Amino acid sequence: MPSFEESLQKLESIVEQMEKGDLSLEDSLKLFEEGVALSTACKKELDEAEGKVQMLIKQRDGSFKTELFPPEK
């Protein structure tokens, strides 16, 4: 199974290839399908990492509290 970084790099490569616009419809659909799968896998890994970080946030009194990350702008 590829690492998160490898998956993200492959996804970026797919986007670059598709943005060129010189692929056949069949090739575009194959790359799009692969890109969706990679995007889903990356999102899952990010969600899992975020959950771990939330569990590790410690309060001043020693207790743990789940805090959500502020949304990016």
N, CA, C and O of each residue as an XYZ file, in Angstrom:
292
protein
N       0.852     -1.183      0.000
C       0.000      0.000      0.000
C       0.897      1.245      0.000
O       1.822      1.349      0.806
N       0.618      2.177     -0.901
C       1.457      3.381     -0.967
C       1.251      4.276      0.251
O       0.196      4.260      0.884
N       2.276      5.049      0.560
C       2.174      5.991      1.670
C       1.262      7.145      1.278
O       0.906      7.304      0.111
N       0.891      7.947      2.269
C       0.061      9.123      2.010
C       0.749     10.042      1.006
O       0.122     10.537      0.070
N       2.044     10.262      1.214
C       2.802     11.159      0.349
C       2.852     10.643     -1.081
O       2.732     11.423     -2.026
N       3.028      9.327     -1.249
C       3.051      8.734     -2.588
C       1.688      8.870     -3.268
O       1.604      9.183     -4.455
N       0.638      8.635     -2.510
C      -0.717      8.766     -3.061
C      -1.002     10.199     -3.475
O      -1.583     10.442     -4.533
N      -0.598     11.138     -2.650
C      -0.821     12.547     -2.958
C      -0.030     12.966     -4.197
O      -0.534     13.705     -5.041
N       1.199     12.493     -4.299
C       2.028     12.811     -5.466
C       1.399     12.242     -6.741
O       1.375     12.913     -7.773
N       0.895     11.016     -6.674
C       0.244     10.396     -7.829
C      -1.015     11.175     -8.200
O      -1.289     11.386     -9.382
N      -1.769     11.597     -7.208
C      -2.979     12.378     -7.459
C      -2.627     13.693     -8.151
O      -3.317     14.103     -9.084
N      -1.575     14.350     -7.708
C      -1.134     15.593     -8.344
C      -0.731     15.349     -9.795
O      -1.017     16.167    -10.669
N      -0.074     14.233    -10.047
C       0.327     13.877    -11.408
C      -0.897     13.660    -12.300
O      -0.920     14.088    -13.454
N      -1.891     13.005    -11.762
C      -3.131     12.762    -12.518
C      -3.796     14.079    -12.868
O      -4.235     14.275    -14.001
N      -3.872     14.975    -11.911
C      -4.495     16.283    -12.160
C      -3.743     17.021    -13.267
O      -4.360     17.601    -14.161
N      -2.418     17.000    -13.207
C      -1.621     17.667    -14.241
C      -1.894     17.072    -15.616
O      -2.058     17.808    -16.589
N      -1.944     15.746    -15.702
C      -2.200     15.086    -16.980
C      -3.576     15.465    -17.524
O      -3.726     15.732    -18.717
N      -4.568     15.485    -16.653
C      -5.929     15.780    -17.096
C      -6.087     17.249    -17.484
O      -6.867     17.572    -18.380
N      -5.355     18.137    -16.818
C      -5.444     19.562    -17.132
C      -4.874     19.883    -18.507
O      -5.265     20.874    -19.124
N      -3.959     19.059    -18.990
C      -3.396     19.283    -20.320
C      -4.459     19.167    -21.402
O      -4.403     19.862    -22.416
N      -5.433     18.280    -21.178
C      -6.546     18.145    -22.115
C      -6.233     17.376    -23.382
O      -6.996     17.445    -24.346
N      -5.122     16.639    -23.406
C      -4.780     15.911    -24.623
C      -4.981     14.399    -24.507
O      -4.432     13.638    -25.304
N      -5.758     13.965    -23.529
C      -6.036     12.547    -23.330
C      -7.323     12.157    -24.056
O      -8.212     12.983    -24.266
N      -7.401     10.894    -24.431
C      -8.651     10.395    -24.991
C      -9.694     10.320    -23.884
O      -9.360     10.372    -22.700
N     -10.935     10.200    -24.268
C     -12.011     10.095    -23.282
C     -11.795      8.875    -22.395
O     -11.966      8.946    -21.178
N     -11.425      7.774    -23.000
C     -11.208      6.537    -22.242
C     -10.080      6.710    -21.225
O     -10.218      6.312    -20.068
N      -8.968      7.304    -21.656
C      -7.841      7.526    -20.743
C      -8.221      8.514    -19.643
O      -7.833      8.342    -18.487
N      -8.972      9.537    -20.002
C      -9.421     10.520    -19.011
C     -10.288      9.861    -17.944
O     -10.136     10.139    -16.754
N     -11.191      8.993    -18.369
C     -12.067      8.308    -17.411
C     -11.285      7.382    -16.496
O     -11.576      7.299    -15.303
N     -10.297      6.686    -17.040
C      -9.459      5.804    -16.218
C      -8.696      6.612    -15.167
O      -8.644      6.244    -13.994
N      -8.104      7.723    -15.618
C      -7.358      8.561    -14.677
C      -8.283      9.193    -13.637
O      -7.924      9.306    -12.466
N      -9.467      9.601    -14.069
C     -10.420     10.189    -13.138
C     -10.809      9.178    -12.067
O     -10.872      9.511    -10.884
N     -11.070      7.946    -12.483
C     -11.431      6.889    -11.535
C     -10.292      6.642    -10.543
O     -10.525      6.498     -9.343
N      -9.063      6.594    -11.053
C      -7.908      6.402    -10.177
C      -7.757      7.588     -9.224
O      -7.449      7.409     -8.046
N      -7.975      8.789     -9.737
C      -7.874      9.992     -8.913
C      -8.897     10.016     -7.791
O      -8.581     10.405     -6.666
N     -10.116      9.604     -8.089
C     -11.156      9.564     -7.057
C     -10.770      8.574     -5.957
O     -10.938      8.856     -4.771
N     -10.250      7.412     -6.363
C      -9.836      6.409     -5.372
C      -8.691      6.944     -4.510
O      -8.693      6.758     -3.293
N      -7.719      7.603     -5.132
C      -6.601      8.168     -4.373
C      -7.073      9.269     -3.439
O      -6.624      9.358     -2.297
N      -7.975     10.104     -3.923
C      -8.511     11.191     -3.097
C      -9.240     10.638     -1.878
O      -9.093     11.158     -0.771
N     -10.013      9.599     -2.080
C     -10.737      8.966     -0.979
C      -9.770      8.374      0.037
O      -9.973      8.517      1.243
N      -8.719      7.711     -0.440
C      -7.733      7.113      0.459
C      -6.996      8.191      1.249
O      -6.768      8.038      2.449
N      -6.621      9.285      0.577
C      -5.923     10.382      1.263
C      -6.825     11.019      2.321
O      -6.377     11.313      3.429
N      -8.092     11.229      1.975
C      -9.038     11.833      2.931
C      -9.186     10.943      4.152
O      -9.226     11.436      5.279
N      -9.267      9.641      3.939
C      -9.401      8.703      5.057
C      -8.185      8.796      5.981
O      -8.329      8.827      7.203
N      -6.992      8.839      5.392
C      -5.777      8.942      6.215
C      -5.730     10.251      6.986
O      -5.356     10.272      8.159
N      -6.109     11.345      6.330
C      -6.126     12.642      7.010
C      -7.131     12.651      8.156
O      -6.844     13.177      9.232
N      -8.307     12.072      7.930
C      -9.320     12.008      8.985
C      -8.815     11.205     10.180
O      -9.039     11.579     11.331
N      -8.129     10.092      9.895
C      -7.584      9.266     10.979
C      -6.503     10.021     11.749
O      -6.457      9.960     12.978
N      -5.644     10.726     11.036
C      -4.588     11.500     11.699
C      -5.199     12.616     12.540
O      -4.744     12.875     13.654
N      -6.219     13.270     12.017
C      -6.885     14.334     12.775
C      -7.496     13.775     14.054
O      -7.416     14.404     15.109
N      -8.103     12.601     13.963
C      -8.673     11.974     15.148
C      -7.622     11.682     16.205
O      -7.865     11.873     17.396
N      -6.454     11.220     15.771
C      -5.373     10.935     16.719
C      -4.885     12.216     17.385
O      -4.634     12.239     18.590
N      -4.751     13.281     16.600
C      -4.296     14.559     17.155
C      -5.312     15.075     18.163
O      -4.940     15.563     19.231
N      -6.588     14.968     17.828
C      -7.633     15.433     18.744
C      -7.561     14.685     20.070
O      -7.756     15.277     21.132
N      -7.283     13.394     20.010
C      -7.217     12.606     21.237
C      -6.010     12.991     22.085
O      -6.016     12.782     23.298
N      -4.990     13.542     21.469
C      -3.754     13.845     22.184
C      -3.701     15.255     22.752
O      -2.755     15.607     23.457
N      -4.705     16.060     22.451
C      -4.712     17.422     22.980
C      -5.045     17.339     24.469
O      -6.100     16.846     24.868
N      -4.132     17.825     25.253
C      -4.251     17.712     26.704
C      -4.613     19.067     27.303
O      -4.098     20.107     26.892
N      -5.495     19.028     28.266
C      -5.889     20.241     28.970
C      -4.878     20.562     30.066
O      -4.093     19.702     30.466
N      -4.900     21.766     30.534
C      -3.955     22.190     31.574
C      -4.095     21.382     32.860
O      -3.117     21.202     33.586
N      -5.290     20.897     33.147
C      -5.485     20.121     34.375
C      -5.119     18.643     34.190
O      -5.309     17.834     35.099
N      -4.599     18.300     33.022
C      -4.189     16.921     32.781
C      -5.231     16.084     32.079
O      -4.933     14.977     31.631
N      -6.445     16.587     31.973
C      -7.483     15.832     31.277
C      -7.347     16.042     29.765
O      -6.679     16.970     29.308
N      -7.977     15.182     29.025
C      -7.955     15.289     27.574
C      -9.274     15.853     27.087
O     -10.333     15.575     27.650
N      -9.197     16.640     26.045
C     -10.403     17.233     25.481
C     -10.287     17.186     23.972
O      -9.245     17.512     23.403
N     -11.363     16.779     23.336
C     -11.394     16.777     21.878
C     -11.664     18.187     21.398
O     -12.641     18.820     21.800
N     -10.796     18.667     20.541
C     -10.979     20.000     19.951
C     -10.917     19.841     18.447
O     -10.034     19.167     17.916
N     -11.851     20.461     17.774
C     -11.865     20.429     16.335
C     -10.925     21.478     15.782
O     -10.768     22.552     16.364
N     -10.308     21.174     14.674
C      -9.447     22.142     14.011
C     -10.313     23.220     13.389
O     -11.396     22.915     12.891
N      -9.877     24.460     13.399
C     -10.677     25.507     12.743
C     -10.667     25.270     11.227
O      -9.650     24.849     10.674
N     -11.774     25.532     10.565
C     -11.804     25.310      9.113
C     -10.822     26.245      8.407
O     -10.618     27.387      8.818
N     -10.221     25.727      7.332
C      -9.300     26.545      6.554
C     -10.068     27.544      5.727
O     -11.188     27.279      5.289
N      -9.455     28.702      5.514
C     -10.111     29.722      4.710
C      -9.559     29.723      3.310
O      -9.991     30.520      2.477
